[in-house]
Amino acid sequence: MTALANTGSEAQLFGGDHIVVGESADALIMRAGFAAEVNGILTRCLLRAPIILSIGRQREWIFITQARTQLRTATWADLVRIQVGYLPVGTVVPLPGDSSERRWLQRPVFGECAPPWSAVVSAARSASSVCGSW
């Protein structure tokens, strides 16, 4: 993935008011408390993901990543077990707006790449006590 262009807003950055999973970006969704741990691991690894907060009934964080990569079956099973969601290719993820039930926790930084999808998956597996030690 190329670095994000130096433009003035998220809408310009992503080419509109939404992201389509699988085009040039992807998304992983997880519950808020666990997501904070995952974000901490990413930060310690000097990675920064744009993160959207879902403010509604379910408090979830949506990590925007580079395009999805192939994973082993066991890794997919771990994601299901630790309740990390992934969206089907083609799913529309609306970006936070003024009247949205979503807001940015970490806005995208112009000129920076989103983290690799596999890095966020790895951080989630590391944060989970279910997966044990690696």
N, C-alpha and C positions, 0 to 999 in steps of 0.2 A: 504494500500500500504506500502510496506516495504521501509526503507530508501534506497536512491540511493547508489550504491556500490562505494567504494573508488578506482576509476580507473582514467586513465589519459586523457580521451577525451570524448566529447559528443557522438561520434560514439560508443565508448565502453560502455558508460553509458546507452545509449538507445539500444544497441545491433545492431547498424548499422547506416546508413546515413539517416534514416527516423523513424518516429513513425507511428504505425498503430492504429488509433482511436479505442478504445474499448478493446484492448488487456490488457494493464496495465496502460494506460494513456488516456487522452482525451484532447480536445482543445476547447477553446472558442475564437472567432474572433470578434474584434470590431474596430471601427475607432479610429485613433491615439489620438485625443484630449480627447475623452471620456475615452479611455483606460488609459490615464495618471491619470485621476481622480480615476478610479477603482484601479489602482496600488497604489495610495496614500492611499486609504482606507485599502487595504490589508496590506500595510506597517505599518499603525497605529495599525493594529490588530496583528502585529508581524508575518505576513505571507509573504512568498516570492515565487513568481511563476517564473519559467523560462519563458521568453518572447522572441518571435521571431518577428522582425520587417520585414514587407513587404516593400521593398524600391521602388517597381515599381510605376505604375500610381496611384494605390490606396494605400494610406498609412494606413495600418492596423497593429494591434498588435495581435499576436496569443499567448494566455496564455496556457501553458501546465499545466494540472491538473491531479489529480487522476481520476480514472474511474468515469463515469457519474452515478448519482443517480436518483432515481425516483422523479419527481416533479409534483405538482398539475397543472391542466390545466391552471389556472390563471397565474401561474409562467411562463409557456411556452409562453403564450400570452404576458406577459410583456417583455420577451426576444425579441420577434418579434417586438413589439412596440418600444423598445429602440434600435433596430437594432444591437443586439448581435447575432452573428452567431454561430451555432454549426454544427459539421460535422457528417454525418452518420457513424455508426459503420463500420469499415473496410476501411475508407478513409486513404490514405497514406499522411502524412505530412512530406515533406522533411526538413531535418535539414539544417541550414545555412552551406554553404561551401565557398571555396575561390572564385568561379566564380558564386555564387548564387545571386539572386536578394533579398535574405533574409540575415539578420544578427541578432546576438544575442543582445538584449537590456540588458537582465539579463540572464547570463549563468546558467545552473543548478549547484548547489553546491553539491559536492560529500558528501554523508552521510546525506543529508537532503531529506525529503519527499516533493513532490510537494503538493500544497495546495489542499484541497478537492474541487471537482467540485462545490459543493453547496456553498462553501465560496466565490468563484469567482462570481457565479451567484448572491449571496446576495450582494456582494460589487457593482456589476453592477446595481442592482435594487436600492440600496441606493444612488448611484451617479446620478441616473436619476431623473430629476425634473418631468418627465412624470408620474412616479409611485407614487408621492406624499409622504407624511410622513408615516412612519411605526409605 
